[in-house]
Amino acid sequence: MLRIYDTRTRRTEEIAPARALRMYTCGPTVYRHAHVGDLRSYLLSDLIRRVLERRRVRLVVCRNITDVGHLAGDTDSGKDVGEGVGGGVGEDKVLARARAEGRPVTEVTRHYEESFESDTAALNLRPPEHAPRTSETIEPMVELIAKLIEQGHAYAVPDGSVFFDAASFPTYGEISGNRLDALRPGHRHGDVDPRKRFHADWALWRPGDGELTWDAPWGRGFPSRHIECSAMSLRFLGERVDLHTGGIDLRFPHHEDERAQSDSAAGHEVVKHWVHGEHLLFDGREMAESTGNVVLLSDVAEAGLDPLAVRLAFMEQRYRHQVSLDWDALRAADRTLRRWRGRVAEWSESPSAPMARDHVERAEAAFDDDLDTPTALRILRELERDESVPPGSKFESFLHLDHVLALDLSTGIGRTPMLPPGAAELLDQRARARDSHDWPAADRLRDSLAEIGVLVSDTPDGQVWVLGGH
């Protein structure tokens, strides 16, 4: 079965559910377009799903949509924001965006939600069974907060706020290592909040009477985004969740707060395994609106690259490793993707043959070994070059492994003109020569391709080819 690194236990553990596996993934806040750095964390849950389904495990997945409660001062890095471990100062990001765009809130959130769904579909990410919106799931949040108050894990204050009593959860910090006795109060926004019993307490409910607020026993207001995920996972997946995934930045405070809330309400450990994906850098820098270093999936498509080249580029590195992409890496992934589709189309014309068992078993073992996609891709490259394996075997093997890779390697069958033998390698070599500005080599390779009937021309988006006579 799949073995994967558990952030809380700090070891690689086997995922072996006795029933249908339940997985929760922290979803997007729909106030802007998701950039490719955001999308990397969602590939993690998709790979887990595909690897387990290959083992005939049925999954039930919940991925929330945050359309209220994510404040401008919320942080997932653990930085001092003056609001305990839960962050949370400033205006709601959705409201701020709606005002900036001059559009109704619902119109804004649906627009960015649809954009997110379009991006995930373009990356072949399987849709979840449950995708609850915060604004439509307020009732279970209010119920959960009331239960925490009744149990003594939370307390209301006169202004209508409700705080979680951090000291009531002694194992806080097992995910991130940030223990309560080591946390210091924040001072960016003044002294410690006098409404709190302890500076590390965080808000579950915040008072308000404007748009995106609801009535509750403590007064009108809105939930924090930490209580959102606890309430949604408990409501849609129950009190036993096998896997919880998210980006590494969510470990603290978001996942620590979520674990404390859920476990306190249930009376036991709710999530069995916590799994986190590392950051994506672009050109060596953090990808964020604040740095101006943002690349959208639409930017990739506008550059003439297949969006699935992004998926392939992600899989060239382990999900737990920080990755720095650039346009050269994306162009290289796009060339590999197109070459493999051409090869699969070529091999489809050959007599059928059994899969290359050794290559397939080694690639599947890599998938099971903490999602070692770089090794699996290396094995595919070996298989592509192995002249001892019949073309029909290569065809069956590539398509079998594509159930996990999800690169649509069969799309060229019956549609793409067949390249002569050796032409795919020459095209790849010429693309690399162009990228390195080795124009003499590019010209020589163009002539070599013309000799075997492949006519190449250059465009602003890269080289294109046709077969002689087409």
C-alpha positions as CSV (number, residue, x, y, z in Angstrom):
1,M,0.0,0.0,0.0
2,L,0.9,3.7,-0.1
3,R,3.5,4.8,2.4
4,I,3.5,8.6,3.1
5,Y,5.2,11.0,5.4
6,D,3.0,12.0,8.4
7,T,3.9,15.5,9.5
8,R,2.6,14.9,13.1
9,T,4.4,11.7,13.8
10,R,7.4,12.7,11.7
11,R,7.8,9.4,10.0
12,T,6.7,7.6,6.9
13,E,3.6,5.5,7.6
14,E,1.5,3.0,5.6
15,I,-2.0,4.1,4.5
16,A,-4.1,1.0,4.9
17,P,-7.8,1.9,5.5
18,A,-10.1,-0.9,6.6
19,R,-13.0,0.9,4.8
20,A,-13.5,3.7,2.3
21,L,-10.7,6.2,2.9
22,R,-11.8,9.7,4.0
23,M,-9.6,12.6,3.0
24,Y,-9.9,16.3,3.7
25,T,-8.1,19.0,1.8
26,C,-8.0,22.7,2.7
27,G,-9.5,24.5,-0.3
28,P,-9.0,28.0,-1.7
29,T,-10.2,31.4,-0.5
30,V,-12.1,32.6,-3.5
31,Y,-11.1,36.3,-3.6
32,R,-8.5,36.0,-6.4
33,H,-7.2,33.6,-9.1
34,A,-5.2,30.7,-7.8
35,H,-1.6,30.8,-9.0
36,V,0.5,27.8,-9.9
37,G,2.1,27.8,-6.4
38,D,-1.4,27.3,-4.9
39,L,-2.2,24.6,-7.3
40,R,0.8,22.5,-6.4
41,S,-0.8,21.6,-3.0
42,Y,-3.9,20.3,-4.7
43,L,-1.9,18.0,-6.9
44,L,-0.8,16.3,-3.7
45,S,-4.3,15.1,-2.8
46,D,-4.9,14.1,-6.4
47,L,-1.8,11.9,-6.5
48,I,-2.8,10.3,-3.2
49,R,-6.2,9.6,-4.6
50,R,-5.0,8.1,-7.9
51,V,-2.4,5.9,-6.2
52,L,-4.9,4.5,-3.8
53,E,-7.6,4.0,-6.4
54,R,-5.1,2.0,-8.4
55,R,-5.1,-0.3,-5.3
56,R,-8.9,-0.4,-5.5
57,V,-9.4,1.8,-2.4
58,R,-12.6,3.9,-2.6
59,L,-12.1,7.5,-1.5
60,V,-14.5,10.1,-0.1
61,V,-12.9,13.6,-0.4
62,C,-14.0,16.9,1.0
63,R,-12.4,20.2,-0.2
64,N,-13.9,23.4,1.2
65,I,-14.5,26.7,-0.5
66,T,-13.7,29.7,1.8
67,D,-15.9,32.6,0.8
68,V,-16.0,34.3,4.2
69,G,-13.9,34.6,7.3
70,H,-10.4,34.9,5.8
71,L,-9.2,38.3,7.1
72,A,-6.4,40.4,5.6
73,G,-4.3,39.8,8.7
74,D,-4.7,36.0,8.7
75,T,-1.4,34.3,8.5
76,D,-0.4,30.7,8.0
77,S,3.3,31.2,8.6
78,G,3.2,31.6,12.3
79,K,4.4,35.2,12.1
80,D,3.4,37.7,14.8
81,V,0.1,39.3,13.9
82,G,-1.1,40.3,17.3
83,E,-4.0,38.0,17.4
84,G,-2.7,34.9,19.1
85,V,-1.9,31.8,17.2
86,G,-5.0,32.2,15.0
87,G,-4.2,35.5,13.4
88,G,-7.1,37.5,12.2
89,V,-7.2,41.2,12.0
90,G,-8.3,43.6,9.3
91,E,-11.0,43.3,6.6
92,D,-12.4,40.1,5.1
93,K,-10.4,39.5,1.9
94,V,-13.6,38.7,-0.1
95,L,-15.3,41.9,0.9
96,A,-12.1,43.9,0.1
97,R,-12.0,42.4,-3.4
98,A,-15.7,42.9,-4.0
99,R,-15.3,46.6,-3.1
100,A,-12.2,47.0,-5.3
101,E,-13.9,45.4,-8.3
102,G,-17.2,47.1,-7.8
103,R,-19.1,43.9,-7.9
104,P,-21.5,42.1,-5.5
105,V,-19.8,39.7,-3.1
106,T,-21.5,36.5,-4.5
107,E,-20.6,37.5,-8.1
108,V,-17.0,37.8,-7.1
109,T,-16.7,34.6,-5.1
110,R,-18.5,32.6,-7.8
111,H,-16.2,34.0,-10.5
112,Y,-13.0,33.0,-8.6
113,E,-14.5,29.7,-7.6
114,E,-15.2,28.9,-11.2
115,S,-11.7,30.0,-12.2
116,F,-10.3,27.6,-9.6
117,E,-12.4,24.7,-10.8
118,S,-11.4,25.4,-14.4
119,D,-7.7,25.4,-13.4
120,T,-8.0,22.1,-11.4
121,A,-9.8,20.5,-14.4
122,A,-7.0,21.7,-16.7
123,L,-4.5,19.9,-14.4
124,N,-6.6,16.7,-14.4
125,L,-7.3,17.0,-10.7
126,R,-10.2,14.8,-9.7
127,P,-13.2,16.8,-8.2
128,P,-14.0,16.1,-4.6
129,E,-17.2,14.3,-3.5
130,H,-18.0,17.3,-1.2
131,A,-17.1,21.0,-1.9
132,P,-19.0,22.9,0.7
133,R,-18.9,26.7,0.8
134,T,-18.4,28.5,4.1
135,S,-21.4,30.8,3.5
136,E,-23.7,27.8,3.1
137,T,-22.4,25.8,6.1
138,I,-22.8,28.3,8.9
139,E,-25.2,26.1,11.0
140,P,-22.7,23.3,11.7
141,M,-20.1,25.9,12.6
142,V,-22.4,27.5,15.2
143,E,-23.3,24.1,16.5
144,L,-19.6,23.1,16.9
145,I,-18.8,26.4,18.7
146,A,-21.7,25.9,21.1
147,K,-20.4,22.3,21.8
148,L,-16.9,23.6,22.5
149,I,-18.3,26.2,24.9
150,E,-20.4,23.6,26.7
151,Q,-17.3,21.3,27.0
152,G,-15.2,24.1,28.5
153,H,-12.9,24.4,25.5
154,A,-14.2,27.8,24.4
155,Y,-15.7,30.9,26.0
156,A,-17.8,33.9,24.8
157,V,-17.0,37.5,25.8
158,P,-19.4,40.4,26.1
159,D,-18.8,41.9,22.6
160,G,-20.0,38.7,21.0
161,S,-16.6,37.1,20.2
162,V,-15.9,33.5,21.0
163,F,-12.4,32.3,21.7
164,F,-10.9,28.8,21.9
165,D,-9.2,28.1,25.3
166,A,-5.8,27.0,24.0
167,A,-4.7,25.8,27.5
168,S,-7.6,23.3,27.5
169,F,-5.8,21.3,24.7
170,P,-2.4,20.2,26.2
171,T,-1.1,18.5,23.0
172,Y,-1.2,21.6,20.9
173,G,1.8,21.9,18.7
174,E,2.3,18.2,17.7
175,I,2.0,19.0,14.0
176,S,4.3,22.1,13.8
177,G,6.3,21.8,17.0
178,N,5.0,25.2,18.2
179,R,4.1,24.4,21.8
180,L,1.9,26.8,23.8
181,D,4.4,27.4,26.5
182,A,6.9,28.7,23.9
183,L,4.5,31.0,22.0
184,R,5.0,34.7,22.6
185,P,2.2,37.2,22.4
186,G,2.0,39.4,19.4
187,H,2.6,43.1,19.6
188,R,2.2,44.4,16.0
189,H,-1.3,45.7,16.8
190,G,-0.8,46.7,20.4
191,D,-1.0,44.9,23.7
192,V,-2.4,41.4,24.3
193,D,-6.1,41.4,23.7
194,P,-7.7,41.9,27.1
195,R,-10.7,39.8,26.1
196,K,-8.6,36.7,26.1
197,R,-7.8,34.5,29.0
198,F,-4.4,33.6,27.4
199,H,-2.6,35.4,24.6
200,A,-2.5,32.3,22.4
201,D,-6.3,31.8,22.4
202,W,-7.8,32.3,19.0
203,A,-11.2,33.5,17.7
204,L,-13.9,31.0,16.7
205,W,-16.5,33.7,16.1
206,R,-16.1,37.4,15.5
207,P,-18.8,40.1,15.9
208,G,-20.1,42.1,13.0
209,D,-23.3,43.5,11.5
210,G,-22.4,44.1,7.9
211,E,-22.4,41.9,4.8
212,L,-21.3,38.3,5.3
213,T,-22.6,38.0,8.9
214,W,-25.1,35.7,10.5
215,D,-27.1,35.5,13.8
216,A,-25.7,33.2,16.5
217,P,-26.3,32.7,20.2
218,W,-23.5,35.1,21.0
219,G,-24.6,37.8,18.7
220,R,-24.4,38.6,15.0
221,G,-21.1,37.9,13.3
222,F,-19.1,35.5,11.3
223,P,-16.9,32.4,11.8
224,S,-13.1,32.2,11.7
225,R,-11.6,30.1,8.9
226,H,-10.1,27.7,11.4
227,I,-13.5,26.6,12.7
228,E,-14.7,26.4,9.2
229,C,-12.5,23.4,8.3
230,S,-13.2,21.6,11.6
231,A,-16.9,21.9,11.1
232,M,-16.9,20.9,7.5
233,S,-14.7,17.9,7.9
234,L,-16.7,16.7,10.9
235,R,-20.0,17.3,9.0
236,F,-19.1,15.7,5.7
237,L,-16.5,13.0,6.7
238,G,-17.4,12.2,10.3
239,E,-15.2,12.0,13.4
240,R,-12.6,9.6,11.8
241,V,-10.6,11.2,8.9
242,D,-7.8,9.1,7.4
243,L,-5.9,11.8,5.7
244,H,-5.7,15.6,5.9
245,T,-3.6,17.4,3.3
246,G,-2.6,21.0,2.6
247,G,0.4,23.2,1.9
248,I,3.3,23.4,4.4
249,D,2.3,26.9,5.3
250,L,-1.0,25.6,6.8
251,R,0.8,23.6,9.6
252,F,0.7,26.5,11.9
253,P,-1.5,28.0,13.0
254,H,-4.3,26.7,10.8
255,H,-3.9,23.0,11.2
256,E,-2.8,23.2,14.8
257,D,-6.0,25.2,15.6
258,E,-8.1,22.8,13.5
259,R,-6.8,19.8,15.2
260,A,-7.4,21.3,18.7
261,Q,-11.0,22.2,17.8
262,S,-11.9,18.9,16.2
263,D,-10.2,16.6,18.7
264,S,-11.7,18.6,21.6
265,A,-15.2,18.3,20.2
266,A,-14.9,14.6,19.4
267,G,-12.9,13.5,22.4
268,H,-10.3,11.7,20.4
269,E,-7.8,12.1,17.6
270,V,-9.9,12.9,14.5
271,V,-7.3,12.9,11.8
272,K,-5.1,9.8,11.5
273,H,-2.5,11.3,9.1
274,W,-1.5,14.9,8.3
275,V,0.3,15.3,5.0
276,H,1.8,18.6,3.7
277,G,3.3,19.7,0.4
278,E,6.2,22.1,0.2
279,H,6.3,25.6,-1.3
280,L,6.8,26.4,-4.9
281,L,9.2,29.2,-5.9
282,F,9.3,30.8,-9.3
283,D,12.6,32.2,-10.6
284,G,13.9,31.5,-7.0
285,R,11.3,33.8,-5.3
286,E,8.2,33.2,-3.3
287,M,5.1,33.3,-5.5
288,A,2.7,35.9,-4.0
289,E,0.7,39.0,-4.9
290,S,2.7,41.0,-2.4
291,T,6.0,40.2,-4.3
292,G,4.4,40.7,-7.7
293,N,5.8,37.3,-8.6
294,V,2.6,35.5,-9.7
295,V,2.2,33.0,-12.6
296,L,-1.3,31.8,-13.4
297,L,-2.2,28.7,-15.3
298,S,-3.7,31.0,-17.9
299,D,-0.3,32.6,-18.3
300,V,1.1,29.2,-19.1
301,A,-1.5,28.6,-21.8
302,E,-1.0,32.0,-23.3
303,A,2.7,31.2,-23.6
304,G,1.7,28.3,-25.9
305,L,2.4,25.6,-23.3
306,D,0.0,22.8,-22.4
307,P,-1.3,23.3,-18.8
308,L,-0.4,19.7,-18.1
309,A,3.2,20.7,-18.6
310,V,2.8,22.3,-15.2
311,R,1.6,19.0,-13.7
312,L,4.6,17.2,-15.2
313,A,7.0,19.9,-13.9
314,F,5.6,19.5,-10.4
315,M,6.0,15.7,-10.6
316,E,9.7,16.1,-11.5
317,Q,10.3,16.8,-7.8
318,R,9.0,15.1,-4.6
319,Y,6.0,16.8,-3.1
320,R,7.9,17.3,0.2
321,H,10.7,19.2,-1.5
322,Q,10.7,22.9,-2.2
323,V,10.7,23.5,-5.9
324,S,11.8,26.5,-7.9
325,L,10.4,26.6,-11.4
326,D,11.1,29.0,-14.3
327,W,9.9,29.3,-17.9
328,D,12.7,27.2,-19.2
329,A,11.6,24.3,-16.9
330,L,8.0,24.6,-18.1
331,R,9.1,24.7,-21.7
332,A,11.2,21.6,-21.2
333,A,8.2,19.8,-19.5
334,D,6.0,20.8,-22.4
335,R,8.5,19.3,-24.9
336,T,8.6,16.1,-23.0
337,L,4.8,15.9,-22.8
338,R,4.4,16.4,-26.6
339,R,7.2,14.0,-27.3
340,W,5.6,11.3,-25.2
341,R,2.2,11.8,-26.8
342,G,3.8,11.5,-30.2
343,R,5.5,8.3,-29.1
344,V,2.4,6.8,-27.6
345,A,0.5,7.6,-30.9
346,E,3.4,5.9,-32.8
347,W,3.5,2.9,-30.6
348,S,-0.3,2.5,-30.9
349,E,0.2,1.4,-34.5
350,S,2.3,-1.6,-33.5
351,P,0.9,-5.0,-32.5
352,S,-0.4,-5.3,-29.0
353,A,1.9,-6.8,-26.4
354,P,1.9,-7.3,-22.6
355,M,3.1,-4.4,-20.4
356,A,6.8,-4.2,-19.6
357,R,6.4,-5.7,-16.2
358,D,9.7,-4.8,-14.7
359,H,9.4,-1.1,-15.6
360,V,5.8,-0.9,-14.6
361,E,6.3,-2.6,-11.2
362,R,9.3,-0.3,-10.4
363,A,7.3,2.8,-11.3
364,E,4.3,1.6,-9.2
365,A,6.7,0.9,-6.3
366,A,8.0,4.5,-6.6
367,F,4.4,5.8,-6.5
368,D,3.8,3.8,-3.3
369,D,7.1,5.0,-1.8
370,D,5.9,8.4,-0.5
371,L,4.8,9.5,-3.9
372,D,8.2,9.3,-5.5
373,T,7.1,10.7,-8.8
374,P,10.7,11.7,-9.9
375,T,11.8,8.1,-9.9
376,A,8.6,7.0,-11.7
377,L,9.3,9.5,-14.4
378,R,12.9,8.4,-14.7
379,I,11.7,4.8,-15.2
380,L,9.4,6.0,-18.0
381,R,12.3,7.7,-19.7
382,E,14.3,4.4,-19.4
383,L,11.4,2.5,-20.9
384,E,11.1,5.0,-23.8
385,R,14.8,4.4,-24.7
386,D,14.8,0.6,-24.1
387,E,15.1,-0.9,-27.6
388,S,14.6,-4.4,-26.2
389,V,11.0,-3.6,-25.3
390,P,8.4,-4.0,-28.1
391,P,6.5,-0.8,-29.1
392,G,3.2,-2.5,-28.2
393,S,4.5,-3.1,-24.6
394,K,5.6,0.5,-24.3
395,F,2.2,1.7,-25.4
396,E,0.4,-0.5,-22.8
397,S,2.9,0.5,-20.1
398,F,2.7,4.3,-20.7
399,L,-1.1,4.3,-20.7
400,H,-1.3,2.1,-17.6
401,L,1.0,4.5,-15.6
402,D,-0.8,7.5,-17.0
403,H,-3.8,6.6,-14.7
404,V,-1.6,8.1,-12.0
405,L,0.4,10.6,-14.0
406,A,-2.8,11.9,-15.7
407,L,-0.9,13.6,-18.5
408,D,-3.4,12.6,-21.2
409,L,-0.7,10.6,-23.1
410,S,-3.3,9.0,-25.3
411,T,-4.6,12.3,-26.8
412,G,-2.5,12.1,-29.9
413,I,-3.7,8.7,-31.0
414,G,-5.4,8.9,-34.4
415,R,-5.0,12.7,-34.5
416,T,-1.3,13.5,-34.6
417,P,0.7,12.8,-37.8
418,M,3.1,10.0,-37.2
419,L,6.7,11.1,-36.8
420,P,9.4,9.0,-38.5
421,P,11.6,7.0,-36.2
422,G,14.2,9.2,-34.5
423,A,12.4,12.4,-35.3
424,A,11.1,13.0,-31.8
425,E,14.6,13.0,-30.4
426,L,15.9,15.4,-33.1
427,L,13.0,17.8,-32.4
428,D,13.8,17.7,-28.7
429,Q,17.5,18.3,-29.3
430,R,16.7,21.2,-31.6
431,A,14.3,22.8,-29.0
432,R,17.1,22.6,-26.5
433,A,19.6,24.1,-29.0
434,R,17.2,27.0,-29.6
435,D,16.7,27.6,-25.9
436,S,20.5,27.8,-25.4
437,H,20.9,30.0,-28.6
438,D,23.1,27.5,-30.3
439,W,21.8,28.5,-33.8
440,P,24.4,26.5,-35.8
441,A,23.3,23.3,-34.1
442,A,19.6,24.3,-34.5
443,D,20.2,24.7,-38.3
444,R,21.9,21.4,-38.6
445,L,19.1,19.6,-36.8
446,R,16.5,21.4,-39.0
447,D,18.4,20.0,-42.1
448,S,18.5,16.5,-40.5
449,L,14.8,16.6,-39.9
450,A,14.0,17.8,-43.4
451,E,16.0,14.8,-44.7
452,I,13.5,12.4,-43.0
453,G,10.5,14.4,-44.1
454,V,9.9,16.7,-41.1
455,L,9.7,20.4,-42.0
456,V,10.4,22.7,-39.0
457,S,9.7,26.4,-38.7
458,D,10.1,28.8,-35.8
459,T,7.4,30.9,-34.2
460,P,7.4,33.2,-31.2
461,D,5.9,30.4,-29.2
462,G,8.6,27.9,-30.3
463,Q,9.2,25.5,-33.1
464,V,6.4,23.8,-35.1
465,W,6.6,21.0,-37.5
466,V,4.7,19.3,-40.3
467,L,5.4,16.2,-42.3
468,G,6.5,16.8,-45.9
469,G,3.4,16.9,-48.1
470,H,1.0,17.8,-45.2
